[in-house]
């Protein structure tokens, strides 16, 4: 299995810029603080992902179109960006960490198989259509 990840140090933060691997369960390094736009977009090989505690933000379409992604466990992610998990049609379970303050527009739209989502006790903002077309 190949777990090639490009990380850049930008503006004082470690940013996971792009995933080039083919692992079903890629390992995000503990030092990562931001998952950049489209970093894992359309990675059909991914079935589960663990977001480490230092991650502050998951940006626009970071995991969009990951059709085989079934499970997401987040220890980190203060902000879940626009369309971050849009179109992850196999996603069934999501655990959102206590520190999450914002779920942006269409973050989980089109996640038709989503059956279980665990929210923190307090969330400041859930933007429009965050769970659009989540039929279950």
Protein Blocks (a to p, Z undefined) as FASTA:
>chain_A
ZZddcdddeehiacdfbdcbfbfbdcddfklmbdcehklgoiakbmbdcddfklmbdceh
klgoilklmbdcdfbhfbacehklgoiakbmbdcddfklmbdcehklgoilklmbdcddf
bdfbdcehklgoilZZ
